[in-house]
Amino acid sequence: MSDNKTLMIQGTTSDAGKSTLVAALCRVFKRKGLSVAPFKPQNMALNSAVTPDGGEIGRAQAVQAQAAGLEPHIDMNPVLLKPNTDTGCQVIVQGQPAEDNMEAWGYHAYKPRVMPAILESHGRLQADYDYILVEGAGSPAEINLRQNDVANMGFAEAVDCPVLLVADIDKGGVFAHLVGTLALLSESEQARIKGFVINRFRGDVTILQPGLDWLEQKTGKPVLGVLPYLAGLHLEAEDSLTHSAVEASVDKPLRVVIPWLQRTSNHTDLDPLALHPQVDVRWIGPGEDIPGADLIILPGSKSVRSDLDYLLESGWDQAIRKHLRYGGKVLGICGGFQMLGTAIHDPEGIEGVPGSSKGLGLLNIETTLEREKQLRLVKGELAMGQGAPVSGYEIHMGISYGTGLSRPLVVLEKGQDGALSEDNQVAGTYLHGLFETREACSTLLAWAGLEQVETPDYHQLREAGIERLANAAEEHLDIEKIIRIAKGL
């Protein structure tokens, strides 16, 4: 095995804890003064981030970069797949769109074309950092995906790196997951796995010890630690909305309701509200009615016209109009902003069948989807209130125009963004991260009707989550052995 100091974390299932373990180890390595960077060869997610070099990567890699004390970079996630249908996705390679609406079967044949970019990005990181901590995708034992694999063992074999296998005991069947995954790998791949990590354990670990002893005897591989279940841990989700984020809060003065669309993207925009002590955030799913609220937020979408159809079919448009008649406020972010306009045009069929859709008509704007994706970090201030500072990023393929833009929501350092209706009830913006700045969050919540706003520092909350995760890793994992494995020892 080569001494490339690349260590890969693979999981027995999706959501086994790969993202959080890489983030934890990035922070632990950083604490030890080691030069470390995160890496994920291929990510499939609708939560993404814009890097300072003007590219798009998975949101999880941006969080891992923060854990490592780095600015996010396109090389940390060279391939990002953004689903826009049940069987198709947009393919992002090294930060920029390479293919639109590629079907799943087509992407499997396309994988050999992206492997050179993956290896190129890994090579650049390898030249700049002493350690690379790699996150796999899904499970390496997904037999139907083994051919041309670039996300798990295909990558590990290509760069000749050791692998740790993590499993989530909270789901049950953890020993079957670990042993079964190992059994489905080839002999060379089995040899590449150097140890196991068990994640999200509740209770007295001594009760688990007989199982750990059996696992080591059965496989001949060490258990490198058992991470505890960390109740209330906040770390931005890679993609899916966690159950804790859906649960309703009680005794909070401001209620925010968000319809969950079929292709909702960047739902992490709403994390600062979900963590706000004065805000009750409720996501509304299929078949549910929109309850009474102070603020309804339409989130981003990877397939705006189809999600607009879904919103109309659900009857949520009528609930939104009723909400406005009773004096409530409505905010649209990115795709949600486009839905608030009078029309959305897709003449080239970028998101599906070419054509136009009638919007909700709550803002006097129209949007035309274009192939060139807008990717940029922005700073400015809100046009409402006292001009609170705001910063974030844009990720969209549409250009909006119309008289509604004459009343912007945000005044940028270069230009302006969004719209605010003349009656002050409806607002829209392309800006992701709108609520992350304390002053901007407070101003928007005051606009929505919250009195005496007390907004916590979201960046400190996110940092506290990373620190808590790293503390658990240092306490419960054999870090020195993990470092030796990363060195190829």
C-alpha positions in Angstrom: 0.0 0.0 0.0 1.3 3.4 -0.9 2.2 6.1 1.6 -0.2 8.7 0.3 -1.8 9.4 3.7 -5.3 9.2 2.2 -7.9 7.5 4.4 -11.4 6.6 3.2 -14.5 6.3 5.3 -17.1 4.1 3.8 -20.5 3.1 5.2 -22.7 0.0 5.3 -25.7 2.1 4.3 -26.6 5.7 3.4 -26.8 7.9 6.5 -24.5 5.5 8.4 -22.4 8.5 9.6 -19.8 8.9 6.9 -20.2 12.7 6.6 -20.1 13.3 10.4 -17.2 11.0 10.9 -15.1 12.7 8.3 -16.0 16.1 9.8 -15.1 14.9 13.3 -11.7 13.5 12.1 -11.0 16.7 10.1 -11.4 18.7 13.3 -9.4 16.2 15.4 -6.5 16.1 12.9 -6.6 19.9 12.8 -6.4 20.1 16.7 -3.3 17.9 16.4 -1.7 20.3 14.1 -2.0 18.0 11.1 -2.5 19.4 7.6 -5.8 17.8 6.4 -8.4 18.2 3.8 -11.8 16.5 3.2 -12.7 14.8 -0.1 -15.7 13.1 -1.6 -15.2 11.7 -5.1 -18.9 11.6 -6.0 -21.8 13.1 -4.1 -25.5 12.9 -4.8 -27.3 15.7 -3.0 -29.5 18.7 -3.5 -27.8 20.7 -0.7 -24.8 22.4 -2.2 -22.5 25.3 -1.6 -20.6 27.8 -3.7 -16.8 27.9 -3.3 -14.7 31.1 -3.4 -13.3 29.8 -6.7 -16.8 30.0 -8.2 -17.8 26.3 -8.2 -20.5 24.2 -6.7 -19.8 21.3 -4.3 -21.9 19.3 -1.8 -22.9 21.1 1.4 -21.4 18.4 3.5 -17.9 19.0 2.1 -18.2 22.7 2.9 -18.9 21.7 6.5 -16.0 19.3 6.5 -13.8 22.1 5.2 -14.9 24.3 8.1 -14.0 21.4 10.4 -10.5 21.3 8.8 -10.2 25.1 9.1 -10.2 25.6 5.3 -12.2 27.5 2.7 -14.2 25.0 0.6 -12.8 24.2 -2.8 -14.1 22.5 -5.9 -11.4 19.8 -5.6 -13.0 18.6 -2.3 -16.0 17.2 -4.3 -15.2 16.9 -8.0 -18.4 15.2 -9.0 -21.8 16.3 -7.7 -25.0 14.8 -8.9 -28.2 16.9 -8.4 -31.4 14.8 -9.0 -34.1 16.6 -10.9 -36.3 13.6 -11.5 -36.6 10.1 -10.0 -34.2 8.7 -12.6 -32.2 11.7 -13.8 -29.8 14.4 -12.6 -27.6 17.3 -13.4 -23.9 16.3 -13.4 -21.5 18.8 -11.9 -17.8 18.2 -12.6 -15.2 20.2 -10.7 -17.7 22.8 -9.8 -19.4 23.4 -13.1 -22.4 21.7 -14.9 -21.2 19.1 -17.4 -24.4 17.4 -18.3 -28.1 18.3 -17.7 -30.9 15.7 -17.2 -28.7 12.7 -17.5 -30.6 9.5 -16.8 -29.2 7.0 -14.3 -28.4 4.4 -16.9 -26.5 7.0 -18.9 -24.5 8.1 -15.9 -23.3 4.6 -15.2 -21.7 4.5 -18.7 -20.4 8.1 -18.2 -18.5 7.3 -15.0 -15.2 6.4 -16.7 -15.2 9.9 -18.2 -15.4 11.5 -14.7 -12.7 9.4 -13.0 -9.8 11.4 -14.5 -11.3 14.6 -13.0 -11.7 12.8 -9.6 -8.1 11.6 -9.6 -6.9 15.0 -10.8 -8.7 16.8 -7.9 -7.4 14.2 -5.4 -3.9 14.7 -6.8 -4.0 18.5 -6.3 -5.2 18.1 -2.7 -2.5 15.5 -2.1 0.1 18.0 -3.2 -1.2 20.7 -0.8 -2.1 18.6 2.3 -0.5 15.9 4.3 -3.7 14.0 4.9 -6.8 13.5 2.8 -10.0 12.2 4.6 -12.3 10.7 2.0 -16.0 10.1 2.3 -17.6 7.3 0.3 -21.2 7.3 -1.0 -24.0 4.9 0.0 -22.5 1.5 0.5 -19.6 -0.3 -1.3 -21.7 -3.5 -1.3 -24.3 -2.2 -3.7 -23.8 -4.9 -6.3 -25.7 -3.1 -9.1 -23.3 -0.1 -8.8 -20.0 -1.9 -8.7 -19.2 -1.7 -12.4 -17.2 1.5 -13.1 -17.5 2.6 -9.5 -15.9 5.9 -8.7 -17.5 6.6 -5.3 -16.3 3.8 -3.0 -13.9 0.9 -3.6 -13.4 1.9 -7.3 -11.8 5.1 -6.0 -10.0 3.4 -3.0 -8.4 0.8 -5.4 -7.4 3.6 -7.9 -5.5 5.6 -5.3 -4.5 2.5 -3.2 -5.8 3.8 0.2 -7.0 2.1 3.4 -10.7 2.2 4.3 -12.6 2.3 7.6 -16.2 1.0 7.6 -18.8 2.8 9.7 -22.3 1.4 10.6 -25.2 3.0 12.4 -26.3 0.8 15.4 -29.4 3.0 16.0 -31.0 1.5 12.9 -30.5 -2.1 14.3 -28.7 -5.0 12.7 -25.3 -3.4 13.0 -23.3 -6.7 13.1 -25.2 -8.0 10.1 -24.5 -4.7 8.3 -20.8 -4.9 8.9 -20.2 -8.6 8.3 -22.6 -8.7 5.3 -20.9 -5.7 3.7 -17.5 -7.3 4.1 -18.7 -10.6 2.7 -19.9 -8.9 -0.5 -16.5 -7.3 -1.3 -13.7 -8.9 -3.3 -10.7 -10.2 -1.4 -8.6 -7.2 -2.3 -11.3 -4.9 -1.1 -11.8 -6.8 2.1 -8.0 -6.5 2.8 -8.4 -2.7 2.2 -10.7 -2.4 5.2 -8.6 -1.8 8.2 -11.2 -1.4 10.9 -14.8 -0.7 12.0 -16.5 2.3 13.6 -19.9 1.9 15.2 -22.0 5.0 15.3 -24.9 6.4 17.3 -24.8 4.0 20.3 -27.2 4.6 23.2 -26.5 3.2 26.6 -23.8 1.3 28.4 -21.1 0.2 25.9 -20.0 -2.7 28.2 -23.3 -4.4 27.2 -22.1 -4.2 23.6 -18.6 -5.7 24.3 -19.5 -9.4 23.7 -20.7 -8.4 20.2 -17.6 -6.3 19.5 -15.4 -9.3 20.6 -17.3 -11.6 18.3 -17.0 -9.1 15.4 -13.2 -8.9 15.7 -12.8 -12.7 16.0 -15.2 -13.3 13.0 -13.5 -10.8 10.7 -10.0 -10.4 12.0 -10.5 -6.6 11.9 -10.4 -4.2 14.9 -13.3 -2.1 16.2 -11.7 1.3 16.4 -14.4 2.8 18.6 -18.1 3.2 19.3 -19.4 6.7 18.9 -22.3 7.7 21.2 -25.7 9.0 20.0 -25.4 12.8 20.4 -28.9 14.1 21.1 -29.6 17.5 19.6 -26.4 17.5 17.6 -26.6 20.1 14.8 -24.5 19.4 11.7 -25.9 20.5 8.3 -27.5 17.6 6.5 -25.9 16.3 3.4 -29.3 15.9 1.7 -32.3 14.4 3.4 -34.4 16.3 6.0 -33.9 14.7 9.4 -36.9 13.8 11.5 -35.9 16.2 14.2 -36.1 19.0 11.8 -39.7 18.1 10.9 -41.0 17.9 14.5 -43.0 20.8 15.6 -41.8 23.1 18.4 -44.0 24.4 21.1 -44.4 27.7 23.0 -42.5 29.8 20.5 -43.9 33.1 19.4 -43.3 33.0 15.7 -44.5 30.1 13.5 -42.8 29.5 10.1 -44.3 26.9 7.7 -42.3 25.5 4.8 -43.9 23.2 2.1 -41.7 20.2 1.4 -41.5 20.1 -2.4 -40.5 17.0 -4.4 -37.1 18.5 -5.4 -36.5 20.8 -2.5 -32.9 22.0 -2.6 -30.7 23.7 0.0 -33.1 23.1 2.9 -30.1 24.0 5.1 -31.1 27.6 4.4 -33.7 27.1 7.1 -31.4 25.6 9.7 -30.8 29.0 11.5 -34.6 29.3 12.0 -34.9 25.7 13.2 -32.3 26.4 15.8 -33.8 29.8 16.8 -35.3 29.8 20.3 -38.2 32.0 19.3 -39.2 30.3 16.0 -41.4 27.3 15.5 -40.4 25.8 12.1 -42.8 23.3 10.6 -42.2 21.4 7.3 -45.4 20.4 5.6 -45.4 17.2 3.6 -47.6 15.6 0.9 -51.3 15.5 1.8 -50.9 17.9 4.7 -52.7 21.2 4.9 -50.8 24.4 5.6 -51.7 25.5 9.1 -51.9 29.0 10.4 -48.5 30.8 10.4 -46.8 34.1 10.5 -44.4 33.3 7.7 -44.6 30.8 4.8 -41.3 30.1 3.1 -41.1 28.6 -0.4 -37.6 26.9 -0.5 -35.2 26.3 -3.3 -36.0 23.7 -6.0 -33.9 21.7 -8.5 -37.0 21.3 -10.7 -38.9 24.5 -10.4 -41.7 24.0 -12.9 -42.6 20.5 -11.7 -42.4 21.6 -8.1 -44.7 24.5 -8.9 -47.1 22.0 -10.4 -46.8 19.9 -7.3 -47.5 22.9 -5.1 -50.7 23.7 -7.1 -51.9 20.1 -7.1 -51.5 20.1 -3.3 -53.7 23.1 -3.0 -51.0 25.0 -1.2 -51.4 28.0 -3.5 -54.9 28.7 -2.1 -53.6 28.3 1.4 -50.9 30.9 0.6 -53.4 33.3 -0.7 -55.6 32.9 2.3 -52.5 33.4 4.5 -51.8 36.7 2.8 -55.4 37.8 3.2 -55.1 37.4 6.9 -51.9 39.5 6.9 -49.2 36.8 6.9 -45.9 37.1 5.1 -44.4 35.0 2.3 -40.8 34.6 1.4 -39.4 32.7 -1.6 -35.8 31.6 -1.8 -34.2 30.8 -5.2 -36.7 28.5 -6.9 -39.3 29.6 -4.4 -38.6 33.2 -5.5 -39.2 32.2 -9.2 -42.5 30.5 -8.3 -43.8 33.8 -6.7 -43.6 35.5 -10.1 -46.1 35.6 -13.0 -44.3 33.0 -15.2 -41.4 30.6 -15.5 -40.1 29.9 -19.0 -37.9 26.9 -20.0 -37.6 27.2 -23.8 -34.6 24.9 -24.0 -36.0 22.2 -21.7 -33.2 22.6 -19.2 -35.3 21.1 -16.4 -37.5 18.8 -18.5 -40.1 19.3 -21.2 -39.7 22.7 -22.9 -42.4 25.2 -22.2 -43.8 27.8 -19.8 -45.6 27.7 -16.5 -47.9 30.3 -14.9 -46.5 31.4 -11.6 -48.3 32.3 -8.4 -48.4 36.0 -9.5 -47.5 37.4 -6.1 -44.5 39.3 -7.5 -44.4 41.2 -10.8 -41.4 39.2 -12.2 -40.9 36.5 -14.9 -38.0 34.0 -15.1 -36.4 32.4 -18.0 -34.2 29.3 -17.4 -30.8 29.5 -19.1 -28.0 26.9 -19.4 -25.3 29.1 -17.8 -25.6 28.5 -14.1 -25.1 31.5 -11.8 -22.6 30.6 -9.1 -21.2 33.3 -6.9 -20.6 34.4 -3.3 -22.3 37.7 -2.5 -22.4 40.3 0.2 -24.7 43.3 0.8 -27.4 44.5 3.0 -31.2 44.2 3.3 -33.2 46.9 1.7 -35.7 46.8 4.6 -35.1 48.0 8.1 -31.8 49.5 9.0 -29.9 47.8 6.2 -28.7 44.7 8.1 -25.6 43.1 6.6 -26.1 39.9 4.7 -23.9 37.4 2.9 -24.5 34.1 1.1 -24.3 32.5 -2.3 -26.3 32.2 -5.5 -26.9 28.9 -7.3 -29.5 29.1 -10.1 -30.0 28.7 -13.8 -32.7 31.3 -14.2 -32.7 35.0 -15.0 -35.5 37.0 -13.5 -36.8 40.3 -14.9 -39.8 42.6 -14.4 -40.9 45.8 -12.7 -41.1 43.9 -9.3 -37.3 44.0 -9.2 -37.4 47.8 -8.8 -38.1 47.1 -5.1 -35.1 44.8 -4.3 -34.9 42.8 -1.1 -31.1 42.9 -1.0 -28.7 45.7 -2.1 -25.5 43.9 -3.1 -22.0 45.3 -3.2 -22.4 45.0 -7.0 -26.1 45.3 -8.0 -29.2 44.2 -6.3 -31.2 41.0 -5.6 -34.7 39.9 -5.1 -38.0 41.7 -4.8 -40.3 43.1 -2.1 -43.9 43.7 -2.9 -45.4 47.1 -2.5 -47.7 46.0 0.3 -44.6 44.6 2.1 -46.1 41.2 2.5 -44.2 39.1 -0.1 -40.5 38.9 -0.6 -38.1 36.9 -2.8 -34.4 36.4 -3.2 -31.8 34.3 -5.0 -29.6 34.4 -1.9 -28.9 31.2 -0.1 -27.7 31.6 3.5 -30.0 34.6 4.0 -30.7 33.8 7.7 -27.1 33.0 8.7 -26.1 36.6 9.5 -27.5 37.4 12.9 -28.6 41.0 12.0 -30.3 39.9 8.7 -32.1 37.0 10.5 -33.4 39.4 13.2 -34.6 41.9 10.6 -36.5 39.3 8.6 -38.1 37.8 11.6 -39.2 41.3 12.8 -40.6 41.8 9.3 -42.5 38.5 9.8 -44.0 39.8 13.0 -41.7 38.7 15.8 -41.3 41.3 18.6 -38.2 41.7 20.7 -36.1 39.4 18.5 -33.1 37.6 20.2 -31.2 35.8 17.5 -28.3 33.5 18.4 -25.0 33.5 16.4 -25.6 30.7 13.9 -21.9 30.4 13.0 -21.1 29.8 16.6 -23.8 27.2 16.8 -22.4 25.4 13.8 -18.9 25.6 15.2 -20.2 24.2 18.5 -21.7 21.2 16.7 -18.3 20.4 15.1 -16.5 20.8 18.4 -18.9 18.5 20.1 -18.5 15.9 17.4 -14.7 16.1 17.6 -14.8 15.8 21.4 -16.8 12.6 21.1 -14.4 11.2 18.5 -11.4 11.9 20.7 -13.0 10.3 23.6 -14.4 7.2 22.0 -12.2 6.4 19.0 -8.6 5.1 18.8 -7.3 8.3 17.1 -3.7 7.3 17.2 -4.4 4.0 15.5 -6.5 5.8 12.9 -3.7 8.2 12.1 -1.3 5.2 11.8 -3.8 3.6 9.4 -3.9 6.8 7.4 -0.1 6.7 7.1 -0.3 3.2 5.7 1.3 1.7 8.9 
